[in-house]
Amino acid sequence: MSDRLIDLAGVLRSKNAGPLDITFDVMFTEKNIYERVKDSGVINKELIAEKYHVSPSQVLITEYDIVNSIKITIPRKYISGDIQDTDIYGCQQHSLLANVLIP
């Protein structure tokens, strides 16, 4: 059985990491759920690159075991505040990760 990432994470959010990058925080309230997600290998550079149309080499994924969290950083398509930017704060970008299935 698989579960959606949004159902497993205590917090799933995105926000600006300066004007050029967006960061995603995936935080878990329970160590065993964090370990399940981490060990599944589903959250990887290729998945993020595909969903956000960036090169895998532009994706940074950091696992923080001590706080049961995964941080993902990617470059923004447009600089925050650019006339073509549709999410100035980067706070709506995590929705593409919500339905990712974790075995």
Phi and psi in degrees as GROMACS dihedral restraints (atoms count N, CA, C in turn):
[ dihedral_restraints ]
;  ai    aj    ak    al  type     phi  dphi    fc
    3     4     5     6     1  -113.3    20    10
    4     5     6     7     1   151.9    20    10
    6     7     8     9     1  -124.5    20    10
    7     8     9    10     1   149.7    20    10
    9    10    11    12     1   -72.6    20    10
   10    11    12    13     1   144.7    20    10
   12    13    14    15     1   -57.2    20    10
   13    14    15    16     1   -39.4    20    10
   15    16    17    18     1   -61.0    20    10
   16    17    18    19     1   -29.8    20    10
   18    19    20    21     1   -81.7    20    10
   19    20    21    22     1   -20.3    20    10
   21    22    23    24     1   -93.3    20    10
   22    23    24    25     1   -33.1    20    10
   24    25    26    27     1   -80.8    20    10
   25    26    27    28     1   139.6    20    10
   27    28    29    30     1   -74.5    20    10
   28    29    30    31     1   -33.8    20    10
   30    31    32    33     1  -138.7    20    10
   31    32    33    34     1   130.5    20    10
   33    34    35    36     1  -134.2    20    10
   34    35    36    37     1   109.7    20    10
   36    37    38    39     1  -145.9    20    10
   37    38    39    40     1   162.8    20    10
   39    40    41    42     1  -131.5    20    10
   40    41    42    43     1   155.4    20    10
   42    43    44    45     1  -165.4    20    10
   43    44    45    46     1   165.1    20    10
   45    46    47    48     1   -64.2    20    10
   46    47    48    49     1   144.5    20    10
   48    49    50    51     1  -120.8    20    10
   49    50    51    52     1    67.1    20    10
   51    52    53    54     1    86.4    20    10
   52    53    54    55     1  -179.7    20    10
   54    55    56    57     1   -76.1    20    10
   55    56    57    58     1   -11.7    20    10
   57    58    59    60     1  -108.2    20    10
   58    59    60    61     1   -13.9    20    10
   60    61    62    63     1  -129.6    20    10
   61    62    63    64     1   158.2    20    10
   63    64    65    66     1  -121.0    20    10
   64    65    66    67     1   140.4    20    10
   66    67    68    69     1  -120.6    20    10
   67    68    69    70     1   145.8    20    10
   69    70    71    72     1  -116.9    20    10
   70    71    72    73     1   133.2    20    10
   72    73    74    75     1  -111.9    20    10
   73    74    75    76     1   123.9    20    10
   75    76    77    78     1  -119.8    20    10
   76    77    78    79     1   106.9    20    10
   78    79    80    81     1  -117.5    20    10
   79    80    81    82     1   143.0    20    10
   81    82    83    84     1  -122.4    20    10
   82    83    84    85     1   142.1    20    10
   84    85    86    87     1   -83.8    20    10
   85    86    87    88     1   -18.2    20    10
   87    88    89    90     1  -125.8    20    10
   88    89    90    91     1   134.3    20    10
   90    91    92    93     1   -58.2    20    10
   91    92    93    94     1   -41.9    20    10
   93    94    95    96     1   -65.7    20    10
   94    95    96    97     1   -33.6    20    10
   96    97    98    99     1   -71.6    20    10
   97    98    99   100     1   -43.3    20    10
   99   100   101   102     1   -56.5    20    10
  100   101   102   103     1   -47.7    20    10
  102   103   104   105     1   -62.3    20    10
  103   104   105   106     1   -38.8    20    10
  105   106   107   108     1   -60.1    20    10
  106   107   108   109     1   -48.1    20    10
  108   109   110   111     1   -65.3    20    10
  109   110   111   112     1   -48.2    20    10
  111   112   113   114     1   -60.0    20    10
  112   113   114   115     1   -48.6    20    10
  114   115   116   117     1   -69.5    20    10
  115   116   117   118     1   -21.5    20    10
  117   118   119   120     1   -65.9    20    10
  118   119   120   121     1   -28.3    20    10
  120   121   122   123     1    74.8    20    10
  121   122   123   124     1     4.5    20    10
  123   124   125   126     1   -67.4    20    10
  124   125   126   127     1   -40.9    20    10
  126   127   128   129     1   -81.4    20    10
  127   128   129   130     1    97.6    20    10
  129   130   131   132     1  -140.5    20    10
  130   131   132   133     1   171.2    20    10
  132   133   134   135     1   -59.9    20    10
  133   134   135   136     1   -37.3    20    10
  135   136   137   138     1   -66.5    20    10
  136   137   138   139     1   -42.7    20    10
  138   139   140   141     1   -61.6    20    10
  139   140   141   142     1   -48.3    20    10
  141   142   143   144     1   -63.8    20    10
  142   143   144   145     1   -43.3    20    10
  144   145   146   147     1   -60.1    20    10
  145   146   147   148     1   -41.8    20    10
  147   148   149   150     1   -65.7    20    10
  148   149   150   151     1   -46.5    20    10
  150   151   152   153     1   -68.5    20    10
  151   152   153   154     1   -33.7    20    10
  153   154   155   156     1  -110.6    20    10
  154   155   156   157     1     8.8    20    10
  156   157   158   159     1    54.4    20    10
  157   158   159   160     1    49.9    20    10
  159   160   161   162     1  -127.4    20    10
  160   161   162   163     1   167.8    20    10
  162   163   164   165     1   -76.5    20    10
  163   164   165   166     1   142.6    20    10
  165   166   167   168     1   -54.0    20    10
  166   167   168   169     1   -30.4    20    10
  168   169   170   171     1   -68.8    20    10
  169   170   171   172     1   -14.6    20    10
  171   172   173   174     1   -93.0    20    10
  172   173   174   175     1    -3.3    20    10
  174   175   176   177     1   -96.3    20    10
  175   176   177   178     1   128.1    20    10
  177   178   179   180     1  -114.6    20    10
  178   179   180   181     1   123.4    20    10
  180   181   182   183     1  -120.8    20    10
  181   182   183   184     1   124.8    20    10
  183   184   185   186     1  -123.9    20    10
  184   185   186   187     1   127.0    20    10
  186   187   188   189     1  -100.1    20    10
  187   188   189   190     1   128.6    20    10
  189   190   191   192     1  -112.4    20    10
  190   191   192   193     1    89.0    20    10
  192   193   194   195     1   -59.1    20    10
  193   194   195   196     1   -37.9    20    10
  195   196   197   198     1   -65.7    20    10
  196   197   198   199     1   -24.1    20    10
  198   199   200   201     1  -121.6    20    10
  199   200   201   202     1    17.0    20    10
  201   202   203   204     1    52.4    20    10
  202   203   204   205     1    49.3    20    10
  204   205   206   207     1  -137.6    20    10
  205   206   207   208     1   152.3    20    10
  207   208   209   210     1  -123.8    20    10
  208   209   210   211     1   130.2    20    10
  210   211   212   213     1  -114.6    20    10
  211   212   213   214     1   133.3    20    10
  213   214   215   216     1  -123.9    20    10
  214   215   216   217     1   133.3    20    10
  216   217   218   219     1  -128.6    20    10
  217   218   219   220     1   134.1    20    10
  219   220   221   222     1  -136.0    20    10
  220   221   222   223     1   159.5    20    10
  222   223   224   225     1   -74.2    20    10
  223   224   225   226     1   146.7    20    10
  225   226   227   228     1   -73.3    20    10
  226   227   228   229     1   149.4    20    10
  228   229   230   231     1   -67.7    20    10
  229   230   231   232     1   -41.1    20    10
  231   232   233   234     1  -127.9    20    10
  232   233   234   235     1   147.5    20    10
  234   235   236   237     1   -59.0    20    10
  235   236   237   238     1   139.5    20    10
  237   238   239   240     1   -54.6    20    10
  238   239   240   241     1   126.3    20    10
  240   241   242   243     1    94.0    20    10
  241   242   243   244     1    -7.3    20    10
  243   244   245   246     1   -60.0    20    10
  244   245   246   247     1   151.8    20    10
  246   247   248   249     1   -58.2    20    10
  247   248   249   250     1   -27.6    20    10
  249   250   251   252     1   -91.4    20    10
  250   251   252   253     1    -4.8    20    10
  252   253   254   255     1   -73.4    20    10
  253   254   255   256     1   128.0    20    10
  255   256   257   258     1  -103.2    20    10
  256   257   258   259     1    -1.6    20    10
  258   259   260   261     1  -146.5    20    10
  259   260   261   262     1    79.4    20    10
  261   262   263   264     1   -56.2    20    10
  262   263   264   265     1   -33.1    20    10
  264   265   266   267     1   -95.3    20    10
  265   266   267   268     1    -6.8    20    10
  267   268   269   270     1    69.9    20    10
  268   269   270   271     1    17.0    20    10
  270   271   272   273     1   -90.2    20    10
  271   272   273   274     1     3.0    20    10
  273   274   275   276     1  -115.6    20    10
  274   275   276   277     1     8.1    20    10
  276   277   278   279     1   -81.8    20    10
  277   278   279   280     1   -19.4    20    10
  279   280   281   282     1   -69.7    20    10
  280   281   282   283     1   -13.8    20    10
  282   283   284   285     1   -59.1    20    10
  283   284   285   286     1   -28.3    20    10
  285   286   287   288     1   -68.2    20    10
  286   287   288   289     1   -18.9    20    10
  288   289   290   291     1   -92.5    20    10
  289   290   291   292     1   -17.0    20    10
  291   292   293   294     1   -55.2    20    10
  292   293   294   295     1   -41.9    20    10
  294   295   296   297     1   -96.4    20    10
  295   296   297   298     1    10.3    20    10
  297   298   299   300     1   -62.5    20    10
  298   299   300   301     1   130.5    20    10
  300   301   302   303     1   -90.2    20    10
  301   302   303   304     1   131.3    20    10
  303   304   305   306     1  -111.8    20    10
  304   305   306   307     1   120.9    20    10
